[in-house]
Amino acid sequence: MNSILKVLPLTFVMIAEPQIISAVFLAMSEKWKKNSAAFVAGSFLTVTFFVTVAYLVVRRLRTTTGTSGPKATDEGITIAILVLLLAAAFFVYHRRKTAEPPKWMGALQTATPGLSFKLGLLLLGVFPTDILTSTAVGFHLARDDQPWFYCLTFVLLTTFLIAIPGLLVLVLGQRAVDSLPKVRDWMNENSWIVSEAVIALFVVLQVNTLVSS
């Protein structure tokens, strides 16, 4: 399976729970067009930053290792990816205990574009699950010697998923506004299960890489 196809399901982990729920709240806010666009822009920048840094670190590591031990280096990177994924799975499982959206989300109904942009930066750049997942993706693509634009593909799909609530309101209008609370509630209750399943799949792929190397 192509390396980029392996990591694309992890985009769901990136946007699950507070990220997509915030996007829903902003899509129903007073300045929903500007707020949704600002939130997506902030998300794009922060995810690009973390996945690119991880990618460059591993590329640099593999370059400096040279021919002295590339196999051992790649095995070490794979183990690091596994540790990151298991840590992400732990945080996803732990976060399920606080299923109710935090009170500050209610204030997003009157959010400004500036606040929405900062929120996009923070939610996808500070939450442990997102940092761990972005780093694992960057490590994986660099270890497999894939071009950087594969990272960008991951980022673009992540931000597209974040943009879906706003796009639905843009296309469907009031019908989307009426339906989004149900989507929000479902994501709030069940997204952790899907996230764990996606992480588990990627863990299996990494273990297979480790065993077959």
N, C-alpha and C positions, 0 to 999 in steps of 0.2 A: 504493500500500500504506500502511495506517495506520502512523504513527510507532512506536507501541508494538509492533506486529507485527514491525517491522524489527529492533528491539533485543532481543526476547525470545530469539532463538537465541544471543545473546552470554552468556546465563546459563550455557551449557555451558562457555564459556571461563573464567567465574568459578570454577567448581567443579572444573575438571579438575586432575588430578595430585595434589599434596599435600593439597589441600582434601578431595576426595572420598575419597582413600585414608585420611586421618586419620579421616574419618567412619566408614569401614569398621572401622578398628581400634577406635574407641570403641564401635561397635555390638557388638563382641565382647569388650569389657572387663568387668571384674567388676561395676562399677556402671553398666552400659550404658544404663539408662533415664535416670538423672540426667545421665550424661556426654553422651549424645546430645542431650538437651534443652538442656543448658548450652552445648554447641558450636553448636547452631542459634541460640540466643539471642545469643551473641557475634557470630556471622556476620550476623544480622539487623541488629544495631546498627551494626556497622562499615560494611556495605554501604550502609545507609540514610544514614549520615553522609557518605560520600564522594560518592555520587550526588546527594544533596541540595545539598551545597556547590557542586558543579559546576553544577547546575541554577540555583541562585540567582546564581552569578557571571555566567552568561550572560544571565539575565533582567535583572540589574542593568545589564549592559553594553548590552543592546538598549534598555533604558529611557532610559539617559543619552545614547545616540546620537540618539534621537528621530528626526526626519525629515531630519537632516543627511546621512545616508548609510546607511540600513538595509540596502540591498542589499550594499554593500561590507562592512558588519559581518557579515552572514550568510555571505558568501563567506569572510571571515577565519575565522569559527567553523568552517565546513566544512573549511577547510584544517587548522585545529587538530585537528579530529576525525581527519582522515586521518593526521596526524603521530602522534597517540596510538595509532591502530590499527596503524600500521607499527611503532611501538616495541613494542607488545604482541606483534605477530607475531615480532619479533626475539627477545624474551625467551622466548616459547614454543619457538621453534626452538632457542635456546641451551640451554634447560633439558632438552631431549630427550636431551642427551648424558649427563646424570646420571640414567639411567632407574631405577636402584636406589633404593628408598625410604631416606631418611636413617635412621641408626641410632636416633635419638631416638624414632622412631615405635614401636619395639618396647616402649618404656616406657609407651605408651598403654594397654596391657593392664591396668595397675594405676593408671590416671589417676584423679584426683579431679574432682568437678564444677567446682571452682574453676579447676583447670588447664585443663579442657575449655573453659570459658567464655573464658579468656584466649587459648587457642589459636584459638578462633573469631574473636576480635577481631583477632589478629595475622595469621592465614593469609589472611584476606580483606581485611585492612586495611594490610598491610605489603608483601606480594608485589607487585612492580612490575606484573605482568600484571593483577592485580585492580584496582589503583589506576588504571591507564591505561584499563581497560575501563569501570569505574564512571564515570570522568570523561568518557569519550567518550559514554556513554549519557546522562548529565546534560546535556552540551553539545547533543547531538542533539535531545533532547526540548524543551529550552528554546528552541533555535533555531527549531524548528517550532511554537513557541508552544502547546505541549501542557500540560495541567494537571499539577500536581505528583503527583497520585495515579497517574499513569502511571509515575513513578519507583518508587512503592511497589509497583506490579504487577511491575516488574522485580525488585525486592528480594524480594518474596514468592515468586516462582518460583525465584529463586536459592536461597533458604533451604529451599524445598520439596525441591529436588534434593539439597541437603546432608542433609536429614532422611531421605531414602529408605532408606539402610542401616538406621537405627534402626527405621523403620516396617516394613521387611521382617522384622526380627527380632521385632517386636511381633506381627505378623500370622501369620508362618509358623514362628516359633520355631526349633527346631534345624535345620530344613531350610534356613532362610536362613543360619544360622551356618555350615553346611557349604558353602554356595554362595558366600558373600561373598568368600572368598580368591581364587576364580577371577575374580570381577568385579574385585577389586582388582588382580590381575595384568594383566588385559586393559586396564584403565584406565591402569595404569602404563606399558604398552608402546605403547598406541595413541591415547590421548586427545589427544596433541599434534597428531596428524594431523587429527582432527575440529576441534580448536580453530583450526588454521590455515585450514581450509576455511570455517569460520564467519566468521572475521575477513576472509578474502578476499571473501566475499559482501557483507559490510557495507562494505568498501572500495569495491567496485563500485557499491553504492547511493549512497555519498557522492560518488564521481566523477560519477555520473549527475546528482546534484543540482547539483554544481558546474558541469557543462557546460550543463545546461538552465536555469540561473539567469540 
